[in-house]
Amino acid sequence: MIIHEIIYYIGLVLLLGGFIANIVFLYLIKKYEKKYTSLIDILKKNWIQLGSSTLAFTVGLVLLNVAFYIDPYTSTFLEEANIVIKNYHQAMVYIFGPLFAISLMIFIYSLFVKLYIEKIEVNQKMFSYSVGISLALTIVFFGLWGEGNAPYLEYPLANAIYFGAQGIKLINIYRYGDFYQDGISIYLYAIFILFGACLVLYVCDYKLYKIYGSHDLITNTFLVGFPFGIIGARLWYVILDISSGSNYFLGSNWTNIFNFRDGGLGIMGGAILGIIAGVSQVLIVKYAMKSPRYKNFNLLTAIDIIIPCILFAQAIGRIGNFFNNEVYGGLVDISGWEFLPTWIKNNMYFNHGTILPHEFDNGTKISGLEALNYYLENGKFYMPLFFVEFFSNLAGYFILEYLIRKLLGKYHAEGSLLGAYLIWYGVTRAILEPLRTEADYYGASEITSYVMIAGGVLIVVLAYINKYVIKEKRLLWYKNLAIENNEKSENKDK
């Protein structure tokens, strides 16, 4: 094993070990919270563990960067491309990389304290500021660290993690998939989807705990809804593919439907079937099985908590689309997108890992390296629709979660956020779907987006009918019944 591999694996062990150690220490702090008297007491008793794990994570990140730059493959690649490493880029890498790692750890600590330290007094306002500031710094430092590395990376970027005889590596399946067939490759897309789903579970569990004083009320709902969401996403993609005239899933190829590793998920189908499965699970447990844990569980309240968070998960999933080179629009002038980081722009010349052929007005076509050179010389790249939808989903989350409730106040109807979600996401897809490249455009998805909007409007209307008609009548009936019982009681006493 040569020097760059030794440094690489030492860095990998430190990075993963430091991160895992941090999570374990935070779990133990929560578990034995009663033995601490204050946050200062926690820091005094755990500063060595928390400090050393953060240092390990930071040093690990630096060593991985060192291993990358001294790797003979990197040197050969840069030499063949006539790329010279610049000092200010290296300064950005080794200054902002560690700052990114430290700010990330501070964000995790602050968020943990804000959400889970309950037995001792915590200045919630101070930690809210700490969460916001550390998150902002994490994003900024990550962006600057990425800018330092961007000119020296190979594009399209890696989209999978390989585990096998050749070690643990980040690879691009489109380019090197055949070379790494002797091991297991996990797509970054799948990791981002799983991370987004787990984050939804984490946040929603905390919010429901604040209402009902019990954890794990939606764990089973997640374990049902998430797999059904994946199934729904796959079925949706298969249906769209067949509707477009493709024979890939027909005839003797029908078994390809179950080949999830081959790619192909439709997020609209995943959201629809996942929500239906999750709601059904709660209804069965609460009303059919009559579980005592769910006696006071309000389904409409849970819907208003969970549904906006799904938009947050979908935003994270769109980051996976970026690494998978998908969810792109047609060629556009890069001048309107100069605000994007360099490593994002450089990855936007590739669609599904390849350069799509370009057809000129006179019918002439060019492909491969010729097409790439044409795009570079003429300032063109594929429109990053994933990026637009990422921000649309984030905006939708904050609007549904905070703005709507704050504006409506007591006039908010429980359960109406499900309808608001369908409207928001339906409008987003109705606008973005026609902008996709021809290879990724499905007319059925555009039609479905309008169905989602209509369904959302209907759900909002039903939610307000439930609030102002059904509930009001029920409340009036209870009041009349109480008055009648009181009158009977008074007459009986007489």
Residue, then its C-alpha position, 0 to 999 in steps of 0.5 A: m500500500i503506497i503513501h496516498e492510500i495510507i493517508y486516505y484510510i487513516g483520514l477515512v477512519l478518523l472522519l467516520g470515527g469522529f462523527i460516530a463518536n460524537i453521536v454516541f457521546l450525545y446519546l450518552i449525555k441524553k441518557y444520563e442527563k439527570k446526573y448533570t446540573s447545568l450545560i457547563d457541568i456537561l462540558k466540564k465532564n465531557w470536553i475531552q470526548l467531544g473535543s477529541s471526536t471533533l478534532a478527529f473528524t476535522v483532521g480526517l477531512v484534511l487527510l482525505n484532501v491530502a490523499f486526493y492531491i498526492d494520488p498519482y491518478t489525480s496528478t496524471f489527470l491534471e497533467e493530461a488536462n494541462i491543469v496547474i494547481k493554484n496556491y490560493h485554491q489550496a489555501m481555500v481547501y485547507i482553511f475552509g475545510p476544517l472550518f466547515a468540519i468544526s461549524l458542522m459539529i457546533f451545529i449538531y451540538s446546538l441542535f441536540v441541546k435545543l431539542y433534547i436537553e430537558k432536565i436542566e435549564v437551557n437558554q432556548k433563544m441562545f441555542s436557536y441563534s447558535v443553530g441558525i448561525s452555525l448552519a449558515l457558517t457550515i453552508v458558507f464554509f462548505g461552499l468555499w471549501g468546494e470552490g477550492n477543490a472544484p477546478y481539480l475534480e473529475y466530472p461528472l462527479a462521483n455518484a456512488i460509494y464502492f465497497g469491495a476488493q479495491g477498498i472504499k471509494l467514491i466512484n462514478i457508476y456511469r463511467y467506471g461501473d464495469f471496472y468496480q463490479d467486484g464489490i457493492s456500490i451504494y448510490l449517493y441518491a439512495i443515501f440522500i433519500l434515506f437521510g431525508a426520510c430519517l430527518v423527517l422521522y427525527v423532527c416529527d417525532y420531536k414535535l409530536y413528543k412536545i404535544y403528547g409527551s411520548h416518543d415513537l408515535i410515528t415510528n411504525t408509520f414511518l416503517v410502513g410509509f417509507p417502503f410504500g413510498i419507494i414502491g410507489a416511486r418505482l411504480w410511478y416511474v414504470i407507468l410513466d416509462i410505459s406511457s411514453g411508448s417504451n418497451y423496457f418493462l414489457g414482455s420478457n423484460w417485466t422482471n426489470i420492474f423489481n430491479f431498483r438498482d437499475g434506477g428509475l424513481g418517480i417522486m410524485g408516486g412515492a409521495i402519494l402512496g407513502i402518504i396513503a400508507g402512512v395515514s392508513q397505518v394510523l387509522i388502523v392502529k387508532y380505530a381498528m386495533k384501538s391502541p391505548r397509546y393512540k387514544n388521544f392521538n389526533l390524526l389531523t394534527a399529525i398530518d399538519i406536522i408531518i406533511p410539511c416535513i415531506l417537502f424538506a425530505q424531497a428537497i434533500g432528495r433533489i441533491g441526490n438527483f444532482f449527483n445522479n446527473e438527472v432532473y435537468g432542463g434543456l440547454v440554457d445560457i450559463s450567464g444567468w446561473e453564475f451564482l452557482p458554485t463552480w463544482i455544480k456548474n461543471n457537473m451540469y454539462f452531463n446528463h445521465g453521465t453523458i453529453l447529450p448530442h446537440e442539434f443545430d438549426n440546419g439539422t447537423k448533429i454533434s455528440g461526445l467531446e465535440a458537443l462538450n466543447y461547443y457547450l463550453e465555448n458558447g456558455k451553455f449548460y443544462m438547466p439545473l431543474f433539481f436546484v430550482e425544485f430544491f429551493s421550491n421545496l424548501a420554500g414550501y416547507f417554511i411557508l406551510e410550517y410557519l407562514i400559513r399557521k402564523l397568518l391564519g392563527k385560530y382560523h387554521a383548519e386542522g388537516s388543511l396542510l395536506g391540501a396545501y402540500l398538494i397544491w404547492y407541489g402540484v404547481t411546482r411540478a406543473i411549471l418545471e415538468p415542461l422544462r425537462t429534457e425530452a428524454d426525461y419529459y413525461g406528459a402524464s406527470e404534467i397532467t398529474s400535477y394538475v390533478m394534485i392541485a385540484g385534489g389539494v383544493l378539495i382537501v382544503v375545502l373539506a378541512y374547513i367544512n370539518k372545522y366550521v360546519i361539522k365540528e360546530k354542529r357537534l359542539l352545539w349538540y354537546k352544549n345542548l345535551a349538557i343543558e338538557n342534562n342539567e335541566k333534568s337534574e334540576n327538575k329531579d332535585k325539585 
